[in-house]
Amino acid sequence: MEIPNALYLDCPECGEETLHEVLKGRGSERAGGVRLSALVKCGTCGTIRTVEIREDAERAVEAVLSDGDRSTRCSIPLDPSSVVSVGDIIMLGGGGSAGGADAGERAGADPGDDGKDAPEDGGDDDGLATPDEGLPCLVTAIEVGTRRVPRAKATSVDTLWLKRYDRVKVKVSVNTGRKTVSRDFWAAPDERFEIGDVVSAGDMKVLIHSLNTGGRRLRRGSAPASEVRRIYGREVE
């Protein structure tokens, strides 16, 4: 393996992470991960010491990805030291790596869409096209053995249940004056809807008069699509 010229390491003298010059070292890269033994010099205080660095290989975790009415089995590489939680957003495919809580992003998981439906029989494992930068996915459930847990270390996860999260389906109840009909449309998770807005839902234009966000009914203000369970409104020309 190629030995790096410098590393960011915790320096015992400085008491913080600093840039260290690698004076010499040797390492190996195997299926289990990377091992590196190096003589390093702190760029801040000049302390020279020997360090042993071990990075375990990513672990492929089985996953079931929901994309609308379709479910697909796949696998996601996770850092063995990471912790994944329901509500995390992780990247599938592309140049991104699957994170966990370390990804630094969270979203409200839909308690009514927790991945409990089984994937479609005969689903294509490689039938899901992902963008070059990866497909953001929302963790809706985590299986450890026969239990579902709110969070777990990557090494103990048996199956992740995911929902495609570059778009969300927004459901709409529309009062036409004679009856109430249902429509739906796709929106970006962070797109906001405000009381009084007019939105296009299928073949109808709808004036929003309230929003159901799962725990409350909003009659003023706004909410992002990721939190909206249903829009209520009336048809307008």
C-alpha positions in Angstrom: 0.0 0.0 0.0 1.0 3.6 -0.5 2.2 5.3 2.7 0.7 8.8 3.1 2.9 11.9 3.5 0.9 13.3 6.3 -1.9 12.4 8.7 -4.3 14.2 11.1 -3.7 12.6 14.5 -4.4 13.4 18.1 -1.2 14.8 19.6 -0.7 14.0 23.3 1.5 17.1 23.8 -0.8 19.6 22.0 -4.0 18.0 23.4 -5.8 18.3 20.1 -5.8 16.9 16.6 -2.9 18.3 14.5 -1.3 17.6 11.1 1.6 15.1 11.5 4.4 14.5 8.9 5.0 10.8 8.2 8.8 10.4 8.4 8.7 6.7 7.5 6.3 3.8 7.8 5.1 0.5 6.5 1.6 -0.9 6.0 -0.5 -3.6 4.6 -3.9 -3.7 3.0 -6.0 -6.8 3.3 -9.6 -8.0 3.2 -9.9 -7.1 6.9 -8.8 -3.6 6.4 -5.7 -1.4 6.5 -2.8 -1.6 9.0 -0.1 1.1 9.2 2.9 1.5 11.5 4.6 4.9 11.1 7.1 7.3 12.7 5.3 10.7 12.7 6.2 14.3 13.6 3.7 16.8 14.9 3.6 19.9 12.7 2.7 22.1 15.7 5.0 21.0 18.6 7.5 18.9 16.7 7.0 15.8 18.9 8.2 12.6 17.2 6.6 9.3 18.0 5.5 5.9 16.5 1.9 5.3 15.9 -0.1 2.2 15.0 -3.2 2.8 12.9 -5.8 0.3 12.1 -8.8 0.9 9.9 -11.3 -2.0 9.5 -12.8 -2.7 6.1 -16.3 -1.6 5.5 -19.0 -4.1 6.2 -21.6 -4.9 3.6 -25.0 -4.7 5.2 -28.2 -6.1 3.6 -30.8 -3.5 2.9 -34.3 -3.3 1.5 -34.9 0.0 -0.4 -38.5 1.3 -1.0 -39.0 3.5 -4.0 -42.7 4.3 -4.3 -44.6 1.0 -4.7 -41.4 -0.9 -5.5 -39.0 -2.5 -3.1 -35.5 -3.7 -4.1 -32.9 -5.7 -2.1 -29.4 -4.3 -2.1 -26.4 -3.9 0.2 -24.7 -0.9 1.7 -21.1 -0.6 2.9 -20.9 0.7 6.5 -17.9 1.7 8.6 -17.8 -1.0 11.4 -17.2 1.7 14.0 -20.3 3.8 12.9 -23.7 3.8 14.5 -26.8 4.0 12.4 -30.2 5.3 13.6 -33.7 5.4 12.4 -34.1 8.8 10.7 -30.5 8.9 9.4 -29.9 9.8 5.7 -27.3 7.6 4.1 -26.0 7.5 0.5 -26.5 4.5 -1.7 -24.1 4.0 -4.6 -22.3 6.8 -6.4 -19.2 8.4 -5.0 -20.6 8.8 -1.6 -20.2 6.3 1.3 -22.9 5.1 3.6 -22.6 6.7 6.9 -24.9 6.5 9.8 -25.1 9.2 12.5 -21.7 10.3 11.3 -23.3 11.5 8.1 -24.5 14.5 10.0 -28.0 14.6 8.5 -31.3 13.4 10.1 -34.9 13.5 9.1 -38.2 12.7 10.7 -39.0 9.0 9.8 -42.6 8.4 8.8 -44.0 6.0 11.5 -46.5 4.9 9.0 -43.8 3.8 6.5 -41.3 1.8 8.5 -40.3 -0.7 5.9 -42.4 -3.5 7.3 -43.7 -4.5 3.9 -41.7 -7.3 2.3 -39.9 -6.5 -0.9 -41.5 -7.5 -4.2 -40.8 -11.1 -5.2 -38.4 -11.3 -8.1 -37.1 -7.8 -7.7 -34.0 -7.0 -9.6 -31.0 -6.5 -7.3 -29.3 -4.3 -9.9 -32.4 -2.6 -11.3 -32.1 0.6 -9.4 -30.3 3.4 -11.2 -28.5 5.8 -8.9 -27.0 9.2 -9.7 -23.3 9.6 -9.9 -23.2 11.4 -6.5 -25.3 8.6 -4.9 -28.9 8.3 -3.9 -30.0 9.7 -0.5 -32.0 7.2 1.5 -33.9 7.5 4.7 -33.4 4.7 7.3 -36.9 3.7 8.3 -36.2 0.6 10.3 -33.2 -1.4 11.7 -33.2 -5.2 12.3 -30.8 -6.8 14.7 -31.5 -10.5 14.8 -35.3 -10.8 15.1 -35.7 -7.3 16.8 -36.3 -3.9 15.4 -34.3 -1.3 17.2 -34.0 2.6 17.0 -30.2 2.5 16.6 -27.4 0.0 16.4 -23.7 -0.3 15.7 -23.0 -1.2 12.1 -21.3 -4.5 13.2 -24.6 -5.8 14.7 -27.0 -4.7 12.0 -28.6 -7.6 10.0 -30.9 -5.6 7.7 -31.6 -1.9 7.0 -35.0 -0.8 5.7 -34.6 2.3 3.6 -36.8 4.7 1.6 -35.6 6.7 -1.3 -35.2 10.3 -0.1 -34.3 12.5 -3.0 -38.1 12.9 -3.4 -41.2 12.3 -1.2 -44.8 11.6 -2.2 -47.1 14.3 -0.9 -50.8 13.3 -0.5 -53.6 15.8 -1.1 -57.3 15.8 -0.1 -59.1 18.3 -2.4 -62.5 19.7 -1.8 -64.2 20.3 -5.2 -67.4 21.8 -3.7 -69.3 18.7 -4.4 -67.0 16.0 -3.0 -63.5 15.4 -1.7 -61.0 13.6 -4.0 -57.5 12.4 -3.4 -54.4 13.3 -5.4 -50.6 13.1 -4.9 -47.4 14.4 -6.4 -43.7 14.2 -5.8 -41.6 16.9 -4.2 -38.1 17.4 -2.9 -37.9 16.7 0.9 -37.0 20.2 1.8 -39.6 21.9 -0.4 -41.8 24.0 1.8 -45.6 24.3 1.6 -47.4 27.2 3.2 -51.0 27.8 4.0 -52.4 29.9 1.2 -50.1 28.5 -1.5 -51.5 27.1 -4.7 -50.0 23.8 -5.8 -50.5 21.5 -8.8 -51.7 18.0 -7.9 -52.2 15.9 -10.9 -54.9 17.5 -13.1 -55.9 20.0 -10.3 -54.8 23.3 -8.8 -55.2 23.3 -5.1 -55.3 26.2 -2.6 -53.8 24.9 0.7 -55.9 25.6 3.8 -54.3 23.2 6.2 -51.4 20.7 6.6 -51.2 17.4 8.5 -47.7 16.9 9.8 -48.4 13.7 11.6 -48.8 15.1 15.1 -50.6 18.3 14.5 -52.8 20.1 12.0 -51.4 23.4 10.8 -53.8 26.2 9.8 -51.1 28.8 9.4 -47.4 28.8 8.7 -45.5 26.2 6.6 -43.8 22.8 6.7 -41.3 21.0 4.5 -42.5 18.1 2.3 -40.6 15.6 4.5 -42.9 16.4 7.4 -46.2 16.7 5.5 -48.4 13.7 5.8 -51.3 15.2 3.9 -52.3 18.6 2.4 -55.9 19.7 2.6 -57.3 22.3 0.3 -59.9 23.3 -2.3 -59.8 23.3 -6.0 -59.2 26.6 -7.7 -59.1 27.6 -11.4 
